Amino acid sequence: MKFDLLATDTSTAARAATLTTAHGKIETPIFMPVGTAATVKGVHQRELKEDIQPDIILGNTYHLYLRPGVDILQKAGGLHQFIGWDRPILTDSGGYQVYSLSANRKIKEEGVKFKSHIDGSYHVFTPESAIEIQRSIGADIIMAFDECTPYPCDYHYAKVSMERTFRWWTRCKQAFEHSKPLYGYEQHLFPIVQGSVYPDLRKASAEFVAQQGAEGNAIGGLSVGEPIEDMYAMTKEVCAILPEDKPRYLMGVGTPINILENIALGVDMFDCVMPTRNARNGMLFTAQGTMNIKNKKWENDFSPLDSEGHSFVDTDYSKAYVRHLFTVNEMLGKQIATIHNLSFYLGLVREARKHILAGTFGPWKNKMVLQMDKRL
């Protein structure tokens, strides 16, 4: 994997770079659409490639492990072949999904025993099995198995959890080094910074991760309910320590405003279910603010979804039409909304990249944050 840092904004810590994997180049900053169960929900691969055009998508190890299962994925030749996707893929390790099953899992030093949300069957994830499963999935970039602490989380638990994540990283790295990729191309393993919202723990975790010499580094355990100010403070603390010549991935973040503010702090990669999940509920993102397309106020509004016609959202559909589709529960409405939101997110980070390269990111970001912080 190759990471070429092209520019750093003069008024912020925002970066523009190119990350190269076996399946192609990724221009950062980048947003990765989430493909939970071997699909970005409601979107054909053709629409992803031709309309939304992400450089990379994300798959969830926990969900893929349960269904279709590693045997099916191996028989298919890996996730790329299974879904017909020829660009890069990143997989998480399952740590966040296990965290979300707090009532149905038990964490021990060996790993995590959890109950499937599908049929109640019991399973165990260990650092070693997380690597093995991700080898079978075949993503270009894979994550170490970690514990994502909840918010709020007391200091002692956050420290114990962070230190366990250190030990799990060592086991993940050993398992990775003692195994081989299955499909003829290299995979790349990222460790994850934890530490909840405690600055000294985040600093210690970031210093540990920075010393590992990995090809890229992730920041986890944020966007789990903590105040936005804490998210930004922890991200700033960590980005000041993580190596400048390696990509930085902030996991599970977030709103368009969250993304711009974290780009300004030095983050390169993002993922979140928000654009797709919100789209299915009729919540659309635009450069002028957020709208609930199901509201009656859009019934006679025949202007485009993004009424200012911003170049990074290309849609032929009016607000009135998409509202009608939601009103009659037509699945096309959810598809159009999903494509719109993903196009907006990808367009936003691409526009951010242009401004970083031009040296104008800071003022542009401030203007966009004010514009988008509205309910239409």
C-alpha positions in Angstrom: 0.0 0.0 0.0 1.2 3.5 -0.9 0.2 6.7 0.7 1.2 10.0 -1.0 0.5 13.1 1.0 -0.1 15.9 -1.6 -1.0 18.9 0.4 -1.9 20.2 3.9 -4.2 23.2 4.3 -2.5 26.3 5.6 -5.1 27.3 8.1 -6.1 23.9 9.4 -4.7 20.4 9.6 -6.7 19.1 6.6 -4.8 16.9 4.2 -5.2 15.7 0.6 -3.5 12.5 -0.3 -3.6 9.4 -2.6 -3.8 5.9 -1.1 -3.1 3.1 -3.5 -4.1 -0.6 -3.0 -4.3 -3.6 -5.2 -7.8 -2.7 -6.3 -7.0 0.9 -7.2 -6.3 4.4 -5.9 -8.3 6.2 -3.2 -8.2 10.0 -3.2 -8.5 11.4 0.3 -10.3 12.8 2.2 -12.7 10.0 1.4 -16.1 8.8 2.6 -16.7 5.1 2.4 -20.4 4.0 1.9 -21.2 1.1 4.3 -22.1 -2.2 2.7 -23.3 -4.0 5.9 -24.4 -7.4 4.4 -22.5 -7.5 1.1 -24.4 -4.5 -0.3 -24.8 -0.8 0.1 -28.5 -1.0 0.9 -30.8 -0.1 -1.9 -28.0 0.7 -4.5 -26.9 -1.4 -7.5 -23.2 -1.8 -8.0 -23.8 -0.1 -11.4 -25.2 3.0 -9.6 -22.3 3.0 -7.2 -19.7 2.9 -9.9 -21.4 5.2 -12.4 -23.3 7.7 -10.3 -21.9 7.8 -6.8 -18.4 6.7 -7.7 -16.8 6.0 -4.4 -13.2 5.0 -4.5 -13.8 2.4 -1.7 -16.7 0.8 0.2 -16.9 -0.8 3.6 -18.0 -4.3 4.6 -19.0 -5.4 8.1 -17.1 -8.5 9.3 -19.7 -9.4 11.9 -22.6 -9.5 9.4 -20.6 -11.2 6.7 -19.5 -13.8 9.1 -23.1 -14.7 10.0 -24.5 -14.4 6.5 -23.5 -15.5 3.9 -20.6 -16.9 6.0 -16.9 -17.4 5.3 -17.4 -20.7 3.4 -19.6 -19.0 0.8 -17.2 -16.0 0.5 -14.2 -18.3 0.0 -16.0 -20.3 -2.7 -16.9 -17.1 -4.5 -13.3 -16.0 -4.4 -13.7 -13.3 -1.8 -16.1 -10.4 -1.3 -15.0 -8.5 -4.4 -16.0 -11.4 -6.6 -19.1 -12.2 -4.7 -20.6 -8.7 -5.1 -19.0 -7.8 -8.5 -16.9 -4.9 -7.1 -13.5 -4.2 -8.6 -12.5 -1.2 -6.4 -11.0 -1.2 -2.9 -12.9 -2.6 0.1 -12.3 -2.0 3.8 -13.7 -4.3 6.5 -14.1 -3.5 10.2 -13.2 -6.3 12.6 -16.6 -6.9 14.2 -15.6 -5.0 17.4 -18.2 -2.3 17.0 -21.0 -4.7 16.2 -20.1 -6.8 19.3 -20.1 -3.6 21.3 -23.6 -2.9 20.1 -24.7 -6.3 21.4 -24.0 -5.3 25.0 -26.9 -7.3 26.4 -25.8 -10.4 24.5 -22.1 -10.7 24.8 -19.3 -11.4 27.4 -15.8 -10.0 27.0 -12.8 -11.9 28.3 -9.1 -11.8 27.7 -9.4 -14.6 25.1 -12.0 -12.8 23.1 -15.8 -12.1 23.0 -18.6 -14.6 23.2 -21.8 -13.2 21.7 -25.3 -14.3 20.7 -26.3 -13.8 17.1 -29.0 -11.2 16.5 -30.4 -13.5 13.9 -31.1 -16.8 15.6 -29.7 -16.5 19.1 -26.8 -19.0 18.4 -23.5 -18.4 20.3 -20.2 -17.4 18.6 -16.8 -16.4 19.7 -14.6 -13.7 18.1 -10.9 -13.6 19.1 -8.1 -11.4 17.6 -7.0 -14.5 15.7 -10.4 -15.4 14.3 -11.1 -11.8 13.3 -8.0 -11.9 11.2 -8.9 -15.3 9.7 -12.4 -14.1 8.8 -11.1 -10.9 7.2 -8.6 -13.0 5.2 -11.6 -15.0 3.9 -13.5 -11.8 3.1 -10.5 -10.5 1.2 -10.8 -6.7 1.8 -7.9 -4.6 0.9 -7.8 -2.9 4.3 -8.7 -4.8 7.4 -9.0 -3.7 11.1 -7.6 -5.1 14.2 -10.0 -6.6 16.7 -10.7 -4.1 19.5 -13.2 -3.2 22.2 -15.3 -0.2 21.5 -16.1 1.3 24.9 -19.6 2.8 25.5 -20.4 6.4 26.5 -20.5 7.1 29.3 -17.6 4.9 30.5 -15.8 5.3 33.8 -12.0 6.0 33.7 -10.9 2.7 35.2 -13.0 0.6 32.7 -11.7 2.7 29.7 -8.1 2.1 30.8 -8.6 -1.6 31.3 -10.3 -1.9 27.9 -7.6 0.2 26.2 -4.9 -2.0 27.6 -6.7 -5.1 26.5 -7.0 -3.7 23.0 -3.2 -3.2 23.0 -2.8 -6.9 23.8 -5.4 -7.9 21.2 -3.5 -5.8 18.6 -0.3 -7.8 19.3 -2.3 -11.0 18.7 -3.9 -9.6 15.6 -0.5 -8.6 14.2 1.0 -12.0 14.9 -2.0 -13.8 13.3 -1.8 -11.5 10.3 2.0 -12.1 9.9 1.6 -15.8 10.2 -1.2 -16.1 7.5 -1.3 -15.3 3.9 -3.8 -13.5 1.7 -6.1 -16.0 -0.1 -6.8 -14.3 -3.4 -3.5 -13.2 -4.9 -3.3 -9.6 -3.6 -2.0 -8.0 -0.4 -4.1 -6.9 2.5 -3.2 -4.2 5.0 -3.9 -4.2 8.7 -4.7 -1.1 10.7 -4.6 -0.8 14.6 -7.3 1.2 16.4 -6.9 4.0 18.9 -9.2 3.8 21.9 -9.4 5.5 25.3 -13.0 6.9 25.4 -13.1 10.7 26.1 -10.1 10.8 28.5 -7.3 12.8 27.0 -4.5 11.0 28.8 -5.8 7.6 27.6 -6.3 8.8 24.1 -2.7 10.2 24.1 -1.3 6.9 25.5 -3.3 4.9 22.9 -2.3 7.1 20.0 1.4 6.8 21.1 1.2 3.0 21.3 -0.5 2.8 17.9 2.0 5.3 16.3 4.9 3.0 17.5 3.5 -0.1 15.7 4.6 1.0 12.2 1.4 -0.1 10.6 0.5 1.1 7.1 -2.4 3.1 8.4 -4.2 3.8 11.7 -7.8 4.1 12.8 -9.5 6.0 15.6 -12.4 4.2 17.2 -14.8 4.6 20.1 -16.1 8.0 19.0 -19.5 8.9 17.7 -21.0 6.6 20.4 -23.1 9.3 22.1 -20.4 11.6 23.5 -20.8 15.4 23.2 -19.6 16.6 19.8 -17.0 18.8 21.5 -15.4 15.7 23.1 -15.3 13.9 19.7 -13.4 16.9 18.2 -11.1 17.2 21.2 -10.1 13.5 21.1 -9.6 13.5 17.4 -7.4 16.6 17.6 -5.4 14.9 20.4 -4.9 11.7 18.4 -4.1 13.3 15.0 -1.4 15.4 16.6 0.4 12.1 17.5 -0.4 9.6 14.7 2.2 9.6 11.9 1.8 12.2 9.2 2.9 9.8 6.4 0.1 7.2 7.1 -3.6 7.4 6.5 -5.9 8.2 9.4 -9.4 6.6 9.5 -12.1 7.9 11.9 -14.5 5.1 12.3 -18.3 5.6 12.2 -18.4 9.3 11.7 -20.7 11.0 11.0 -22.9 14.0 9.9 -21.6 16.2 7.0 -20.6 18.8 9.5 -18.8 16.2 11.6 -16.9 15.1 8.5 -15.7 18.6 7.6 -14.7 19.4 11.1 -12.7 16.2 11.4 -11.1 16.7 8.0 -9.9 20.0 9.4 -8.3 18.1 12.3 -6.3 15.9 10.0 -8.5 12.8 9.3 -8.4 11.2 5.9 -11.0 8.4 5.9 -14.6 8.2 7.1 -17.6 5.8 7.1 -21.1 6.0 8.5 -24.5 4.4 8.0 -26.1 7.9 8.4 -26.5 8.8 4.7 -28.2 5.5 3.8 -30.2 4.9 7.0 -31.5 8.5 7.1 -32.3 8.3 3.4 -34.6 5.4 4.0 -36.4 7.4 6.6 -36.8 10.4 4.3 -34.1 12.6 5.7 -32.0 14.2 3.0 -28.7 16.2 3.2 -28.2 19.2 1.0 -25.7 22.1 0.9 -28.4 24.3 2.3 -29.3 22.1 5.3 -31.2 18.9 6.1 -34.8 18.2 5.0 -37.5 15.7 5.8 -38.8 15.0 2.4 -42.0 13.5 3.8 -43.1 16.9 5.1 -46.2 18.3 3.4 -44.3 21.6 2.7 -42.6 19.8 -0.2 -45.9 18.6 -1.8 -45.9 21.4 -4.4 -42.1 22.1 -4.6 -41.0 21.0 -8.1 -37.4 22.2 -7.6 -34.5 19.7 -7.5 -33.6 18.0 -4.3 -30.6 20.2 -4.0 -32.2 23.4 -5.2 -28.9 25.3 -5.6 -27.8 22.8 -8.2 -24.4 22.1 -6.6 -22.1 20.3 -9.0 -21.5 17.4 -6.6 -25.2 16.4 -6.5 -26.7 15.5 -9.9 -30.4 14.7 -9.7 -33.3 15.0 -12.1 -35.9 14.4 -9.4 -38.0 17.1 -7.7 -38.8 17.4 -4.0 -42.5 16.9 -4.8 -41.9 13.7 -6.7 -39.7 12.1 -4.1 -42.2 13.1 -1.4 -44.9 11.5 -3.4 -42.9 8.2 -3.6 -42.5 8.2 0.1 -46.2 9.0 0.7 -47.2 5.9 -1.4 -44.4 3.8 0.1 -42.8 3.2 -3.3 -39.4 1.7 -2.9 -38.0 3.9 -5.6 -38.3 6.9 -3.2 -35.8 5.2 -0.8 -33.5 4.4 -3.6 -33.5 8.0 -5.0 -33.0 9.3 -1.4 -30.1 6.9 -0.8 -28.3 7.8 -4.0 -28.8 11.5 -3.3 -27.4 11.3 0.2 -24.4 9.2 -0.8 -23.7 11.5 -3.8 -23.9 14.5 -1.4 -21.4 12.9 1.0 -19.0 11.9 -1.7 -19.4 15.2 -3.4 -18.7 17.0 -0.2 -15.4 15.3 0.5 -14.3 15.7 -3.1 -15.0 19.4 -2.9 -13.1 19.5 0.4 -10.1 17.9 -1.4 -10.2 20.5 -4.1 -10.1 23.3 -1.6 -7.3 21.7 0.4 -5.2 21.4 -2.8 -6.1 25.1 -3.6 -5.3 26.3 -0.1 -8.8 27.6 0.5 -10.2 24.8 2.7 -10.6 26.8 6.0 -12.9 29.6 4.8 -14.9 27.2 2.5 -15.3 24.7 5.4 -16.6 27.5 7.7 -19.1 28.7 5.1 -20.4 25.1 4.4 -20.8 24.3 8.1 -23.0 27.4 8.6 -25.0 26.6 5.5 -25.6 22.9 6.4 -26.5 23.5 10.0 -30.1 24.2 9.2 -33.4 22.3 9.1 -35.2 23.1 5.9 
